Amino acid sequence: MISRKKLPIGVDNFEKIIRQEFYYVDKTRMIADLLRNWGEVNLFTRPRRFGKTLNMSMLRAFLEIGTDPDLFTGLEIAEEKELCEKYLGKFPVISVTLKNVEGNSIDTAKKSLKDTIGTEARRFDFLNSSEKLTEQEKESYRALTLVEEDGSFKMSDIALEKSLLRLTDLLSKHYGKQVILLIDEYDVPLDKAYQHGYYDSMVTLLRNLFGNVLKTNENLYFAALTGCLRVAKESIFTGLNNFNVLSITNVQFDEYFGFTDRDVQQMLSYYGLSEHYEDVKRWYNGYQFGKTAIYCPWDVISYCDNLRVDPSAEPEDYWSNTSSNAIVRKFIDKANKQTKDEIERLIAGDSIVKEIKQELTYNELDQTIDNLWSVLFTTGYLTQRGRESGRKYRLAIPNFEIRELFSSQIREWFKDVTVLNPSRLEQLCSAFSQKNPEVIEELLNEYLWNTISIRDTAVAKPKKENFYHGVLLGLLSHKEDWLIRSNVESGEGYSDILVEVPENRTGIVIELKYAEDNQLERSCEEAMEQIEQLGYDSKLRSDGMKEIVRYGIACYKKHCKVIMK
């Protein structure tokens, strides 16, 4: 068996990937582009799980004094001889990630931030004995690194706000060179603060921390920051005129975060998985950064890893399972009739035109539905299909994975909305056991008309049926004393829904169809024929049900037809 490199599941340290022989998609050309076109402060905004942390680790590994040049042997940046001669291993680098800075209060978050910066400061322990620094300067360094008995840093609040500025000053004096500053996931503390109610305090803290180190700092060569959102300049970057924002709409650097189609084909070929290319493309491609089509790297790597163990593994939703998707639910909760129609169009594979605000404060994120469109776009739940004019973009759901996420969130929302009218829900459920298809049809049509439906022209018919199947299961679950089973083996196949009503030992068989071209009557008949031919009622009979009721239900967009036998 041919030995292949390990896939870097959850590994975002560049040096570890190279030294421990993980598979690496070469993005080192980004280093050359940045060094030729950098601004004094460079902010890269990308959705989560698109390689931001790995790229920052790569920059540090390339630029930092004492780096091993062999790390880049055979990579694209090694072809840039002059750049390597000038920059490789030539700069002091401060590198911090704020992705773990959080807490239930500003005090606990501040303590977390002190731990993060203090830990980075301790990497430069040689400053304690530097002949280039005065005793007073060494004392200012120790103010950043001394710890309490419990291991927490003693750093004062004033020292915290000036910590990065102080480190650039001390390192510059020690080395006689300007310093490079790397800050990964700069906006995570703001997100956590917003969730826990101390947002304004965190804004003030970060404004002071960043302002001190980034504004008119003669010891700073350049800084690079990453985050998901481009937080409004007035919020924490006040007065920064040297700010170079590189978002998902920019052509520059568009191919360096995420995988290109060429990257994916090479990876699949390397692992002997090329036959899965179409599935990978359908599920995980579809993002457009600048002018480049991009795959989510976390998804591609995760699926390839599963396929190596199980060649028959099906694609899964890896990306949205890595964090909360509350923003999608919040968006659906705020949707009016027009927005619901737009959501339906998106899930059907259409695109819509919206004005995008890429600069927002967290306080503004969910103030209006218009702002939520912008957040869904910048965080990766939607992507662009071209710019219309000004700040207006044509938006679309990028791929099947995100389409499934929207569908599942809509099902959850639908379930929650229906329980707000328990009497109506009780009437619908009772109609099934009372053999009243007319009432079922009337109420189910009412539910579908007043909610967000799935009219998905971009997937196969069984996938469309899955949505209505899920909706009906959610409605029937109102009856807690009923035994309700989905896709259970019965007779010669798998029935959509089987219900056992214990109070009168009535068994209910439900088969759902998606009616192509609105042929509801014909689809209902097909459902009934399938129940009869495959003996879907056999499981209910073997469980001792005295009476069996069979329903064929056909759905098309927001309409349904119900027949009973």
DAPETA-V277023 format. One record per helix or strand. SS is the DSSP state (H for helix, E for strand). FROM is the first residue (numbers start at 1). TO is the last residue. If there is no record, write none. Layout:
# DAPETA-V277023
ss=SS from=FROM to=TO
ss=SS from=FROM to=TO
This chain:
# DAPETA-V277023
ss=E from=6 to=6
ss=H from=14 to=19
ss=E from=22 to=22
ss=H from=29 to=37
ss=E from=41 to=45
ss=H from=52 to=63
ss=E from=64 to=64
ss=H from=69 to=72
ss=H from=76 to=79
ss=H from=81 to=87
ss=E from=91 to=97
ss=H from=106 to=129
ss=H from=135 to=145
ss=E from=147 to=147
ss=E from=153 to=153
ss=H from=157 to=161
ss=H from=163 to=175
ss=E from=179 to=184
ss=H from=188 to=196
ss=H from=199 to=214
ss=E from=220 to=227
ss=E from=230 to=231
ss=H from=233 to=236
ss=E from=243 to=246
ss=E from=259 to=259
ss=H from=261 to=270
ss=H from=274 to=284
ss=E from=287 to=289
ss=E from=292 to=295
ss=H from=297 to=309
ss=H from=320 to=322
ss=H from=326 to=334
ss=H from=337 to=347
ss=E from=352 to=355
ss=E from=359 to=360
ss=H from=362 to=364
ss=H from=369 to=378
ss=E from=383 to=389
ss=E from=392 to=396
ss=H from=400 to=418
ss=H from=422 to=433
ss=H from=437 to=450
ss=H from=461 to=476
ss=E from=483 to=490
ss=E from=493 to=501
ss=E from=506 to=514
ss=H from=516 to=518
ss=H from=520 to=534
ss=H from=538 to=542
ss=E from=547 to=556
ss=E from=559 to=564
